Amino acid sequence: NGYFLGCSSYPECRFTSEFERDEEGQVKLVKEEVQVMGRCEKCGNGDMIVKSGRYGRFLACSNYPDCKNTKGFAVGFDCVKCGSEVIEKRSRKGKVFYGCSNYPNCKFAVWQWPVAIGCGACGHSFLTRKDPAGEELVCPECKSSYDNEAEARRVFAERPPEELEVVGVPAADAVETNHSAS
């Protein structure tokens, strides 16, 4: 997102690449690291690799254009409403959010990265991470804040089992709620 180089033979050639300048002002192409996220379910012999597009990150088959399989970038959290994968999305204004892959049938969405740990204060079924690279977790319901995952798990585990049953969390899942893909 930002400045990039494109082929002078556009539209026949659609090659583009991000670049950076060195100390002398010379242009250097930025090498993209290929992140493999498993095998392609459609063709079976390609890898699903992470790509970046207009609406955020997504997975695409490495055998493109022979195989045009794509999927949303899953964040490792199941939707609390329908159980489908939660994927990273980008709004029309460019802001990243996390929504259900079953949209429009399910309209679950949050602005912060969801984490499968219940809230120790109110019993809400998940917390959100303010900054994906940061440690602080916040409850989207009661706004309780936790410095890190270990503290959130400890506080949630200290809730009496009968309180957890009332807010919809089985006592067996007292330390971690059952929203992450197993």
C-alpha positions as CSV (number, residue, x, y, z in Angstrom):
1,N,0.0,0.0,0.0
2,G,1.7,3.1,-1.2
3,Y,4.2,3.7,-3.9
4,F,5.0,0.8,-6.3
5,L,6.6,0.0,-9.6
6,G,4.6,-1.3,-12.5
7,C,5.5,-2.8,-15.9
8,S,5.6,-0.3,-18.8
9,S,3.7,-2.9,-21.0
10,Y,0.6,-2.5,-18.9
11,P,-2.2,-3.8,-19.5
12,E,-0.6,-6.8,-21.3
13,C,1.8,-7.3,-18.4
14,R,0.4,-6.7,-14.9
15,F,3.7,-7.1,-12.9
16,T,3.9,-4.7,-9.9
17,S,6.3,-4.6,-6.9
18,E,6.7,-2.4,-3.9
19,F,10.1,-0.7,-3.6
20,E,12.4,1.2,-1.3
21,R,15.3,3.6,-1.9
22,D,18.8,3.1,-0.6
23,E,21.1,5.9,0.8
24,E,22.0,7.1,-2.8
25,G,18.3,7.2,-3.9
26,Q,18.5,4.1,-6.0
27,V,15.3,2.0,-6.3
28,K,15.5,-1.5,-4.9
29,L,12.6,-4.0,-5.3
30,V,11.2,-5.3,-2.0
31,K,11.4,-9.1,-1.9
32,E,8.1,-10.6,-0.8
33,E,8.4,-13.5,1.6
34,V,6.1,-16.3,0.6
35,Q,4.1,-17.6,3.6
36,V,2.6,-21.1,3.0
37,M,-0.6,-21.9,4.9
38,G,-1.3,-25.5,3.7
39,R,-2.3,-27.3,0.6
40,C,-5.0,-26.1,-1.9
41,E,-8.2,-28.0,-1.4
42,K,-9.3,-27.4,-5.0
43,C,-6.4,-28.7,-7.1
44,G,-4.5,-30.7,-4.4
45,N,-1.0,-29.9,-5.7
46,G,-0.7,-26.2,-5.1
47,D,0.1,-24.4,-1.8
48,M,-2.2,-21.8,-0.3
49,I,0.0,-18.7,0.1
50,V,-0.7,-15.4,1.8
51,K,-1.3,-12.6,-0.6
52,S,-2.2,-8.9,0.0
53,G,-5.0,-7.2,-2.0
54,R,-7.2,-4.2,-2.0
55,Y,-9.4,-5.6,0.9
56,G,-6.6,-7.0,3.0
57,R,-4.7,-10.3,3.3
58,F,-6.1,-13.5,1.7
59,L,-5.0,-17.0,0.7
60,A,-4.6,-18.0,-2.9
61,C,-3.4,-21.1,-4.7
62,S,0.3,-21.0,-5.9
63,N,-0.9,-22.6,-9.2
64,Y,-2.7,-19.4,-10.3
65,P,-3.9,-19.0,-13.1
66,D,-4.5,-22.7,-13.6
67,C,-6.2,-22.8,-10.2
68,K,-8.1,-19.7,-9.0
69,N,-8.9,-20.9,-5.5
70,T,-8.9,-18.1,-2.9
71,K,-10.0,-17.9,0.8
72,G,-10.1,-15.2,3.4
73,F,-7.2,-14.9,5.9
74,A,-8.4,-16.8,9.0
75,V,-7.3,-15.5,12.3
76,G,-7.6,-18.8,14.2
77,F,-10.9,-17.9,16.0
78,D,-14.4,-19.4,15.4
79,C,-17.4,-17.1,15.1
80,V,-19.3,-16.9,18.4
81,K,-22.6,-16.7,16.6
82,C,-22.4,-19.5,13.9
83,G,-19.1,-21.4,14.4
84,S,-17.6,-20.5,11.0
85,E,-14.1,-19.1,10.7
86,V,-13.4,-15.4,11.5
87,I,-11.4,-13.8,8.7
88,E,-9.5,-10.6,8.3
89,K,-11.3,-8.0,6.2
90,R,-10.8,-4.4,5.1
91,S,-13.6,-1.8,5.1
92,R,-14.2,0.5,2.1
93,K,-12.2,3.1,3.9
94,G,-9.2,0.8,4.4
95,K,-9.6,0.0,8.1
96,V,-8.9,-3.7,9.1
97,F,-11.7,-5.6,10.9
98,Y,-12.5,-9.2,11.7
99,G,-15.7,-10.7,10.5
100,C,-17.4,-14.0,10.0
101,S,-16.6,-15.9,6.7
102,N,-20.3,-16.8,6.6
103,Y,-21.3,-13.2,5.8
104,P,-24.1,-12.2,4.8
105,N,-25.8,-15.1,6.7
106,C,-23.9,-14.1,9.8
107,K,-23.0,-10.5,10.6
108,F,-20.5,-11.0,13.4
109,A,-17.7,-8.4,13.2
110,V,-15.2,-6.8,15.6
111,W,-12.6,-4.0,15.0
112,Q,-9.9,-5.6,17.2
113,W,-8.2,-9.0,16.9
114,P,-10.4,-11.6,18.8
115,V,-8.8,-13.9,21.3
116,A,-10.5,-17.1,22.6
117,I,-10.2,-16.3,26.3
118,G,-13.3,-15.5,28.3
119,C,-13.6,-12.3,30.4
120,G,-13.0,-12.8,34.1
121,A,-15.2,-9.8,35.1
122,C,-18.4,-10.3,33.2
123,G,-18.0,-13.8,31.6
124,H,-18.1,-12.6,28.0
125,S,-17.0,-15.5,25.7
126,F,-14.0,-13.7,24.1
127,L,-11.6,-10.8,24.5
128,T,-10.0,-8.5,21.9
129,R,-6.4,-7.4,21.4
130,K,-6.1,-3.7,21.1
131,D,-3.0,-4.0,18.9
132,P,-2.2,-7.3,17.0
133,A,1.4,-7.0,18.0
134,G,0.7,-5.9,21.6
135,E,-0.1,-7.8,24.8
136,E,-3.1,-5.9,26.3
137,L,-6.5,-7.6,26.1
138,V,-9.9,-5.9,26.5
139,C,-13.4,-7.2,26.9
140,P,-15.7,-5.8,24.2
141,E,-18.7,-6.1,26.6
142,C,-17.6,-4.6,30.0
143,K,-14.3,-3.0,28.8
144,S,-12.2,-4.8,31.5
145,S,-8.6,-4.7,30.6
146,Y,-5.9,-7.4,31.1
147,D,-2.1,-6.8,30.7
148,N,-1.5,-10.1,28.9
149,E,-3.0,-13.5,28.1
150,A,-1.7,-15.2,31.3
151,E,-3.4,-12.6,33.5
152,A,-6.7,-12.9,31.5
153,R,-6.6,-16.7,31.8
154,R,-5.9,-16.6,35.6
155,V,-8.7,-14.1,36.3
156,F,-11.2,-16.1,34.2
157,A,-10.2,-19.4,35.9
158,E,-10.9,-17.8,39.3
159,R,-14.6,-17.3,38.5
160,P,-16.8,-19.9,40.3
161,P,-18.1,-22.6,37.9
162,E,-21.7,-21.8,38.7
163,E,-21.2,-18.2,37.5
164,L,-19.7,-19.4,34.2
165,E,-22.7,-21.7,33.6
166,V,-25.0,-18.7,33.9
167,V,-23.1,-16.6,31.3
168,G,-23.0,-19.6,28.8
169,V,-19.5,-21.0,29.3
170,P,-19.4,-24.6,30.4
171,A,-17.4,-25.1,33.7
172,A,-15.1,-27.5,31.8
173,D,-13.9,-24.6,29.6
174,A,-13.2,-22.3,32.5
175,V,-9.6,-21.5,31.5
176,E,-10.1,-21.1,27.8
177,T,-13.4,-20.8,25.9
178,N,-14.0,-23.2,23.0
179,H,-13.8,-20.8,20.1
180,S,-10.4,-21.6,18.6
181,A,-10.0,-24.1,15.8
182,S,-8.7,-27.4,17.2
